[in-house]
Amino acid sequence: MSTKMTVMRKVSKRPAVSKDRKKTPKEIPVSKSLLIVDSGKPSKVKRSYWLRAFRSTSDYPKSTIRNGKWLIFALREQIDEIWEKVKATLEAGKLGNSAKVSTALPNPNSMDRRKHVICVYTCDGEDVADVRRIRESLREIGIVNKIPYKTDRATLEGKYQKSGSKRISLYYE
């Protein structure tokens, strides 16, 4: 099993073109961004804000409107190694359905440009057993400091520390 790697980037009006100059279906629209099949080290990638990994099996429940993510913050010097561990654990079926990591491209929502964030998604923030199971799997790969769990609803509502929001996390373990 392998995880699929994709990169998020802004929509381009120009289609992807292969070497033989034919249009190729490498881009799949997702809201205002495109998912581009790619790989790379988060500390080096500057063409997109995010690299993504997806579970290669479909044995995890579909996301609900209450989904969310564990947020792992790390310095640029550590992020590539941590990301590789998260991807391997995701591939082994010990996490949720997907994860993403911020890249070296400066993000306007970032509090500290020297740090990256990895988001490890769960299907339902109210499914405490699943949320805690995933947190325990992260501890097993060395993520032992307390980390926050944020709902996607909070993200969609624009709740970020940088913008002055308080008590954003649903859990902090």
Secondary structure, DSSP 4 states (H G I P E B T S, - for coil): ---EEEEEEE--SSPPB-TTS-B---EEEETTEEEEE----TTT--S-SEEEEE-SSS-SPPP-TT-EEEEEEEEHHHHHHHHHHHHHHHHTT-S-SEEEEE-SS--TT-S-TTEEEEEEEES-TT-HHHHHHHHHHHHHTT--S--EEEEHHHHHTT--GGGT--S--SEE-
